[in-house]
Amino acid sequence: MNEASWDRIGRVVLGVVLLIVGFGVMGDTGGVIVGLIGLVPLLTGLAGRCPVYSLLGIRTNNTEA
């Protein structure tokens, strides 16, 4: 895990908001795109690991894995 709890919570909230806006509010092709983009922060927040953070050597938590 390379994400702190505040980072994970923010990602999950952002992901859920994007999914709701994309699929529930916008609709059409743009809404589907926004909804699918929302899956990325949602899934990385739930997993606690960000592949981009791993590539760049970034950690928002203080523990070593």
Rosetta constraint file for C-alpha pairs under 8 A:
AtomPair CA 1 CA 47 HARMONIC 7.84 0.50
AtomPair CA 1 CA 48 HARMONIC 5.16 0.50
AtomPair CA 1 CA 49 HARMONIC 4.86 0.50
AtomPair CA 1 CA 65 HARMONIC 6.62 0.50
AtomPair CA 2 CA 48 HARMONIC 6.49 0.50
AtomPair CA 2 CA 49 HARMONIC 5.30 0.50
AtomPair CA 2 CA 50 HARMONIC 6.78 0.50
AtomPair CA 2 CA 53 HARMONIC 7.23 0.50
AtomPair CA 2 CA 54 HARMONIC 7.44 0.50
AtomPair CA 2 CA 58 HARMONIC 7.46 0.50
AtomPair CA 2 CA 59 HARMONIC 4.89 0.50
AtomPair CA 2 CA 60 HARMONIC 6.22 0.50
AtomPair CA 2 CA 61 HARMONIC 5.96 0.50
AtomPair CA 2 CA 65 HARMONIC 7.82 0.50
AtomPair CA 3 CA 7 HARMONIC 5.81 0.50
AtomPair CA 3 CA 8 HARMONIC 6.19 0.50
AtomPair CA 3 CA 45 HARMONIC 7.89 0.50
AtomPair CA 3 CA 48 HARMONIC 5.45 0.50
AtomPair CA 3 CA 49 HARMONIC 6.05 0.50
AtomPair CA 3 CA 50 HARMONIC 7.21 0.50
AtomPair CA 3 CA 59 HARMONIC 6.11 0.50
AtomPair CA 3 CA 60 HARMONIC 4.97 0.50
AtomPair CA 3 CA 61 HARMONIC 5.28 0.50
AtomPair CA 4 CA 8 HARMONIC 6.29 0.50
AtomPair CA 4 CA 48 HARMONIC 7.82 0.50
AtomPair CA 4 CA 59 HARMONIC 7.84 0.50
AtomPair CA 4 CA 60 HARMONIC 5.04 0.50
AtomPair CA 4 CA 61 HARMONIC 4.13 0.50
AtomPair CA 4 CA 62 HARMONIC 7.59 0.50
AtomPair CA 5 CA 9 HARMONIC 6.11 0.50
AtomPair CA 5 CA 61 HARMONIC 7.65 0.50
AtomPair CA 6 CA 10 HARMONIC 6.12 0.50
AtomPair CA 7 CA 11 HARMONIC 6.19 0.50
AtomPair CA 7 CA 45 HARMONIC 7.35 0.50
AtomPair CA 7 CA 60 HARMONIC 7.18 0.50
AtomPair CA 8 CA 12 HARMONIC 6.18 0.50
AtomPair CA 8 CA 44 HARMONIC 7.59 0.50
AtomPair CA 8 CA 45 HARMONIC 4.25 0.50
AtomPair CA 8 CA 46 HARMONIC 6.80 0.50
AtomPair CA 8 CA 48 HARMONIC 6.21 0.50
AtomPair CA 9 CA 13 HARMONIC 6.12 0.50
AtomPair CA 9 CA 45 HARMONIC 6.67 0.50
AtomPair CA 10 CA 14 HARMONIC 6.02 0.50
AtomPair CA 10 CA 45 HARMONIC 7.69 0.50
AtomPair CA 11 CA 15 HARMONIC 5.94 0.50
AtomPair CA 11 CA 41 HARMONIC 4.80 0.50
AtomPair CA 11 CA 42 HARMONIC 5.70 0.50
AtomPair CA 11 CA 44 HARMONIC 7.26 0.50
AtomPair CA 11 CA 45 HARMONIC 5.03 0.50
AtomPair CA 12 CA 16 HARMONIC 6.12 0.50
AtomPair CA 12 CA 41 HARMONIC 6.23 0.50
AtomPair CA 12 CA 42 HARMONIC 4.46 0.50
AtomPair CA 12 CA 43 HARMONIC 7.54 0.50
AtomPair CA 12 CA 45 HARMONIC 5.24 0.50
AtomPair CA 12 CA 46 HARMONIC 6.75 0.50
AtomPair CA 13 CA 17 HARMONIC 6.13 0.50
AtomPair CA 13 CA 42 HARMONIC 7.44 0.50
AtomPair CA 14 CA 18 HARMONIC 6.12 0.50
AtomPair CA 14 CA 38 HARMONIC 7.09 0.50
AtomPair CA 14 CA 41 HARMONIC 6.77 0.50
AtomPair CA 14 CA 42 HARMONIC 7.16 0.50
AtomPair CA 15 CA 19 HARMONIC 6.14 0.50
AtomPair CA 15 CA 37 HARMONIC 7.92 0.50
AtomPair CA 15 CA 38 HARMONIC 4.26 0.50
AtomPair CA 15 CA 39 HARMONIC 5.84 0.50
AtomPair CA 15 CA 40 HARMONIC 7.03 0.50
AtomPair CA 15 CA 41 HARMONIC 5.13 0.50
AtomPair CA 15 CA 42 HARMONIC 4.35 0.50
AtomPair CA 15 CA 43 HARMONIC 8.00 0.50
AtomPair CA 16 CA 20 HARMONIC 6.15 0.50
AtomPair CA 16 CA 38 HARMONIC 6.73 0.50
AtomPair CA 16 CA 42 HARMONIC 6.66 0.50
AtomPair CA 17 CA 21 HARMONIC 6.05 0.50
AtomPair CA 17 CA 38 HARMONIC 7.53 0.50
AtomPair CA 18 CA 22 HARMONIC 5.72 0.50
AtomPair CA 18 CA 34 HARMONIC 6.17 0.50
AtomPair CA 18 CA 35 HARMONIC 5.62 0.50
AtomPair CA 18 CA 37 HARMONIC 7.40 0.50
AtomPair CA 18 CA 38 HARMONIC 4.76 0.50
AtomPair CA 19 CA 23 HARMONIC 5.82 0.50
AtomPair CA 19 CA 24 HARMONIC 7.50 0.50
AtomPair CA 19 CA 34 HARMONIC 6.96 0.50
AtomPair CA 19 CA 35 HARMONIC 4.23 0.50
AtomPair CA 19 CA 36 HARMONIC 7.21 0.50
AtomPair CA 19 CA 38 HARMONIC 5.32 0.50
AtomPair CA 19 CA 39 HARMONIC 7.20 0.50
AtomPair CA 20 CA 24 HARMONIC 4.97 0.50
AtomPair CA 20 CA 25 HARMONIC 6.71 0.50
AtomPair CA 20 CA 35 HARMONIC 7.24 0.50
AtomPair CA 21 CA 25 HARMONIC 4.78 0.50
AtomPair CA 21 CA 26 HARMONIC 6.02 0.50
AtomPair CA 21 CA 31 HARMONIC 7.17 0.50
AtomPair CA 21 CA 34 HARMONIC 7.55 0.50
AtomPair CA 21 CA 35 HARMONIC 7.19 0.50
AtomPair CA 22 CA 26 HARMONIC 5.21 0.50
AtomPair CA 22 CA 27 HARMONIC 6.17 0.50
AtomPair CA 22 CA 30 HARMONIC 7.28 0.50
AtomPair CA 22 CA 31 HARMONIC 3.84 0.50
AtomPair CA 22 CA 32 HARMONIC 5.77 0.50
AtomPair CA 22 CA 33 HARMONIC 7.15 0.50
AtomPair CA 22 CA 34 HARMONIC 4.85 0.50
AtomPair CA 22 CA 35 HARMONIC 4.36 0.50
AtomPair CA 23 CA 27 HARMONIC 5.30 0.50
AtomPair CA 23 CA 31 HARMONIC 5.45 0.50
AtomPair CA 23 CA 32 HARMONIC 6.04 0.50
AtomPair CA 23 CA 34 HARMONIC 7.86 0.50
AtomPair CA 23 CA 35 HARMONIC 5.76 0.50
AtomPair CA 25 CA 31 HARMONIC 7.55 0.50
AtomPair CA 26 CA 30 HARMONIC 7.04 0.50
AtomPair CA 26 CA 31 HARMONIC 4.74 0.50
AtomPair CA 27 CA 31 HARMONIC 4.45 0.50
AtomPair CA 27 CA 32 HARMONIC 6.53 0.50
AtomPair CA 28 CA 32 HARMONIC 6.47 0.50
AtomPair CA 29 CA 33 HARMONIC 6.29 0.50
AtomPair CA 30 CA 34 HARMONIC 6.20 0.50
AtomPair CA 31 CA 35 HARMONIC 5.95 0.50
AtomPair CA 32 CA 36 HARMONIC 6.06 0.50
AtomPair CA 33 CA 37 HARMONIC 6.14 0.50
AtomPair CA 34 CA 38 HARMONIC 6.20 0.50
AtomPair CA 35 CA 39 HARMONIC 6.75 0.50
AtomPair CA 36 CA 40 HARMONIC 7.43 0.50
AtomPair CA 37 CA 41 HARMONIC 7.81 0.50
AtomPair CA 38 CA 42 HARMONIC 6.36 0.50
AtomPair CA 39 CA 43 HARMONIC 5.88 0.50
AtomPair CA 40 CA 44 HARMONIC 6.16 0.50
AtomPair CA 41 CA 45 HARMONIC 5.78 0.50
AtomPair CA 42 CA 46 HARMONIC 6.19 0.50
AtomPair CA 43 CA 47 HARMONIC 6.03 0.50
AtomPair CA 44 CA 48 HARMONIC 5.79 0.50
AtomPair CA 44 CA 49 HARMONIC 5.64 0.50
AtomPair CA 44 CA 50 HARMONIC 5.56 0.50
AtomPair CA 45 CA 49 HARMONIC 7.12 0.50
AtomPair CA 45 CA 50 HARMONIC 7.90 0.50
AtomPair CA 49 CA 53 HARMONIC 7.88 0.50
AtomPair CA 49 CA 54 HARMONIC 7.94 0.50
AtomPair CA 50 CA 54 HARMONIC 6.39 0.50
AtomPair CA 51 CA 55 HARMONIC 6.30 0.50
AtomPair CA 52 CA 56 HARMONIC 6.24 0.50
AtomPair CA 53 CA 57 HARMONIC 5.75 0.50
AtomPair CA 53 CA 58 HARMONIC 4.71 0.50
AtomPair CA 53 CA 59 HARMONIC 6.59 0.50
AtomPair CA 54 CA 58 HARMONIC 6.31 0.50
AtomPair CA 54 CA 59 HARMONIC 7.88 0.50
